[in-house]
Amino acid sequence: ERYYSAMEHLAKILFKGLAMALKLDDASWFLQKGRFDDGHQCALRMLNYPQLEYETDASTVHIRAGEHTDYGAFTILKSGGPGLQLQLSKDKEWIDVPHLEDSFIINLGDLMQRLTNDKW
């Protein structure tokens, strides 16, 4: 419960920063009452993206979350070690996300892409 509350607090800070970066009139735009069904839509999931050494084709490995986009405004990921990869666009290769000790990785999701009209 404490971790969830801490992530909720971090999300509010991130939403304010995103509003400022978008130059919205109100830095609390995303946090106003009535947005997102009078509250947030948070999901706390425990996932692990272990670093893998491929001896064969990587597409045959099925022990971690498959290729996907993040559906929300953003995702807060605790960096737990190497293994997470991302694809910056459909025509590019997957790249390794650097592991930084005691840090978080913030992925902007499909909802933020839509809200910014594909700016982000």
Residue frames relative to the residue before (quaternion, step in Angstrom):
aa qw qx qy qz dx dy dz
E 1.0000 0.0000 0.0000 0.0000 0.00 0.00 0.00
R 0.6416 0.5178 -0.3252 0.4631 3.60 1.01 -0.78
Y 0.6490 0.5121 -0.3210 0.4621 3.57 0.96 -0.84
Y 0.6349 0.5269 -0.3256 0.4618 3.58 0.94 -0.88
S 0.6614 0.5054 -0.3013 0.4652 3.60 0.92 -0.91
A 0.6454 0.5145 -0.3169 0.4673 3.58 1.01 -0.82
M 0.6633 0.4868 -0.3042 0.4801 3.60 0.99 -0.79
E 0.6107 0.5379 -0.3427 0.4693 3.58 1.08 -0.69
H 0.6425 0.5104 -0.3089 0.4809 3.59 1.01 -0.83
L 0.6498 0.5046 -0.3119 0.4752 3.60 0.93 -0.87
A 0.6301 0.5389 -0.3341 0.4482 3.60 0.98 -0.82
K 0.6449 0.5153 -0.3255 0.4611 3.60 0.98 -0.80
I 0.6348 0.5112 -0.3240 0.4803 3.59 1.01 -0.77
L 0.6607 0.5047 -0.3065 0.4635 3.58 0.93 -0.88
F 0.6366 0.5265 -0.3342 0.4538 3.59 0.96 -0.81
K 0.6431 0.5058 -0.3251 0.4742 3.60 1.00 -0.77
G 0.6547 0.5119 -0.3065 0.4641 3.58 0.97 -0.83
L 0.6495 0.5073 -0.3170 0.4693 3.57 1.00 -0.78
A 0.6308 0.5213 -0.3297 0.4708 3.60 1.01 -0.79
M 0.6524 0.5018 -0.3148 0.4727 3.59 0.97 -0.80
A 0.6560 0.5118 -0.3105 0.4596 3.59 0.96 -0.86
L 0.6828 0.4581 -0.2750 0.4983 3.58 1.15 -0.64
K 0.3759 -0.7562 0.4484 0.2930 3.56 1.39 -0.05
L 0.2206 0.7648 -0.5625 0.2238 3.55 0.93 0.94
D 0.6116 -0.5828 0.3911 0.3652 3.59 -1.11 0.62
D 0.7827 0.2263 -0.1016 0.5708 3.58 1.07 -0.74
A 0.4019 -0.7355 0.4942 0.2307 3.60 -0.60 1.13
S 0.6898 0.4401 -0.2780 0.5032 3.60 1.22 -0.37
W 0.2279 0.8209 -0.5027 0.1465 3.60 1.21 0.34
F 0.7035 0.4668 -0.2727 0.4614 3.60 0.84 -0.95
L 0.7189 0.4633 -0.2345 0.4622 3.59 1.16 -0.57
Q 0.4362 0.7166 -0.4566 0.2962 3.60 1.23 -0.01
K 0.5841 -0.5750 0.4449 0.3609 3.54 -1.15 0.70
G 0.7455 0.3673 -0.2908 0.4741 3.53 -0.92 0.91
R 0.5905 0.5251 -0.3783 0.4820 3.57 1.22 -0.28
F 0.8474 0.1144 -0.0890 0.5108 3.56 -1.11 0.67
D 0.6834 -0.5292 0.2863 0.4133 3.59 0.78 1.07
D 0.6626 -0.5443 0.2978 0.4196 3.60 0.85 0.99
G 0.7898 0.1290 -0.1221 0.5871 3.58 1.00 0.68
H 0.5915 -0.5784 0.4164 0.3770 3.52 -1.24 -0.09
Q 0.3182 -0.7099 0.5982 0.1924 3.49 -1.34 0.34
C 0.1327 0.8305 -0.5237 0.1356 3.56 0.44 1.22
A 0.0850 -0.7499 0.6532 0.0618 3.50 -1.20 0.65
L 0.1605 -0.7641 0.6182 0.0910 3.57 -0.86 0.96
R 0.0521 0.7969 -0.5960 0.0845 3.55 -0.56 1.19
M 0.2964 -0.7312 0.5888 0.1755 3.53 -1.06 0.77
L 0.0978 0.7895 -0.5924 0.1270 3.55 -0.35 1.29
N 0.1539 -0.7648 0.6182 0.0964 3.52 -1.21 0.53
Y 0.1324 -0.7716 0.6191 0.0616 3.53 -0.99 0.88
P 0.1060 -0.8384 0.5310 0.0630 3.61 0.27 1.20
Q 0.5104 -0.6096 0.5031 0.3387 3.53 -1.16 0.61
L 0.1340 -0.8094 0.5707 0.0335 3.56 -0.87 0.98
E 0.2485 -0.7075 0.6390 0.1712 3.49 -1.20 0.64
Y 0.2305 -0.8045 0.5370 0.1065 3.58 -0.57 1.16
E 0.1921 -0.7638 0.6065 0.1085 3.52 -0.83 1.03
T 0.7516 0.2065 -0.1339 0.6120 3.54 1.28 -0.42
D 0.7810 -0.2893 0.2453 0.4962 3.54 -1.24 -0.40
A 0.4926 -0.6921 0.4497 0.2758 3.60 -0.78 1.05
S 0.6036 0.5870 -0.3661 0.3963 3.62 1.08 -0.54
T 0.6304 0.5397 -0.3427 0.4403 3.62 1.22 -0.22
V 0.5710 0.5901 -0.3786 0.4271 3.61 1.28 -0.13
H 0.0291 -0.8340 0.5495 -0.0401 3.60 -0.73 1.09
I 0.4720 0.7112 -0.4271 0.2983 3.63 1.03 0.56
R 0.7436 0.3158 -0.2160 0.5483 3.59 1.19 0.19
A 0.7138 -0.4204 0.3077 0.4681 3.58 -1.27 0.11
G 0.4139 -0.7264 0.4984 0.2293 3.55 -0.86 0.97
E 0.7419 -0.3794 0.3044 0.4615 3.51 -1.35 0.04
H 0.2005 0.7753 -0.5716 0.1788 3.58 -0.79 1.03
T 0.3355 -0.6622 0.6057 0.2865 3.52 -1.35 0.09
D 0.4589 -0.6464 0.5247 0.3102 3.56 -1.20 0.48
Y 0.3745 -0.8006 0.4337 0.1754 3.56 -0.56 1.19
G 0.6618 0.5348 -0.3144 0.4208 3.62 1.11 -0.47
A 0.7366 -0.3546 0.3049 0.4886 3.53 -1.28 -0.39
F 0.7628 -0.1928 0.1265 0.6041 3.56 0.99 -0.86
T 0.2993 -0.7188 0.6012 0.1798 3.51 -1.35 0.32
I 0.2227 -0.7434 0.6178 0.1271 3.54 -1.01 0.90
L 0.0526 -0.8083 0.5862 -0.0169 3.57 -0.58 1.16
K 0.3294 -0.7074 0.5897 0.2081 3.56 -0.92 0.90
S 0.3659 -0.7310 0.5335 0.2171 3.55 -0.71 1.07
G 0.0446 -0.8395 0.5411 -0.0204 3.55 -0.48 1.20
G 0.7604 -0.2416 0.1674 0.5792 3.54 1.27 0.07
P 0.6744 -0.4826 0.3494 0.4361 3.57 -1.23 0.17
G 0.4665 0.6797 -0.4953 0.2740 3.57 -1.20 0.50
L 0.6416 0.5148 -0.3304 0.4628 3.58 1.06 -0.69
Q 0.0592 -0.7851 0.6164 0.0162 3.55 -0.99 0.87
L 0.0662 -0.7832 0.6134 0.0763 3.54 -1.26 0.38
Q 0.2921 -0.7186 0.6089 0.1657 3.47 -1.32 0.49
L 0.3476 -0.7848 0.4765 0.1904 3.58 -0.50 1.16
S 0.7809 -0.0528 0.0033 0.6225 3.59 1.17 -0.41
K 0.7068 -0.5051 0.2996 0.3944 3.56 -1.23 0.46
D 0.7478 0.4188 -0.2330 0.4595 3.60 1.00 -0.68
K 0.6240 0.5400 -0.3426 0.4490 3.58 1.24 0.14
E 0.5773 -0.5853 0.4502 0.3485 3.51 -1.29 0.38
W 0.5711 -0.5504 0.4755 0.3806 3.52 -1.34 0.26
I 0.1298 -0.7830 0.6047 0.0661 3.55 -1.03 0.83
D 0.5046 -0.6420 0.4873 0.3094 3.55 -1.15 0.63
V 0.3452 -0.6989 0.5853 0.2231 3.56 -1.02 0.84
P 0.4509 -0.6997 0.4703 0.2932 3.61 -0.69 0.97
H 0.3612 -0.7074 0.5651 0.2231 3.55 -1.07 0.77
L 0.0296 -0.7726 0.6340 -0.0132 3.55 -0.82 1.07
E 0.4777 -0.6955 0.4640 0.2697 3.57 -0.67 1.11
D 0.8587 0.0623 -0.0706 0.5038 3.57 -1.07 0.84
S 0.5607 0.5922 -0.3969 0.4212 3.58 0.85 0.93
F 0.3381 -0.7011 0.5867 0.2236 3.52 -1.36 0.19
I 0.2634 -0.7096 0.6315 0.1682 3.52 -1.27 0.56
I 0.1580 -0.7880 0.5903 0.0745 3.58 -0.82 0.97
N 0.1060 -0.7793 0.6168 0.0313 3.55 -0.68 1.16
L 0.3170 -0.7108 0.5890 0.2177 3.56 -0.86 0.91
G 0.2829 -0.8112 0.4995 0.1111 3.54 -0.89 0.98
D 0.7820 -0.3592 0.2606 0.4377 3.50 -1.41 -0.05
L 0.6438 0.5291 -0.3321 0.4420 3.60 0.96 -0.81
M 0.6629 0.4833 -0.3155 0.4768 3.61 0.92 -0.81
Q 0.5985 0.5494 -0.3537 0.4634 3.58 1.08 -0.69
R 0.6822 0.4817 -0.2788 0.4741 3.55 0.95 -0.88
L 0.6664 0.5182 -0.2995 0.4447 3.58 0.91 -0.93
T 0.7391 0.3811 -0.2157 0.5118 3.60 1.10 -0.66
N 0.4378 -0.7187 0.4399 0.3135 3.57 1.28 0.27
D 0.7040 -0.5018 0.2215 0.4512 3.54 0.96 1.07
K 0.3516 0.7112 -0.5242 0.3094 3.59 1.19 0.45
W 0.7730 0.1675 -0.0851 0.6059 3.56 1.06 -0.85
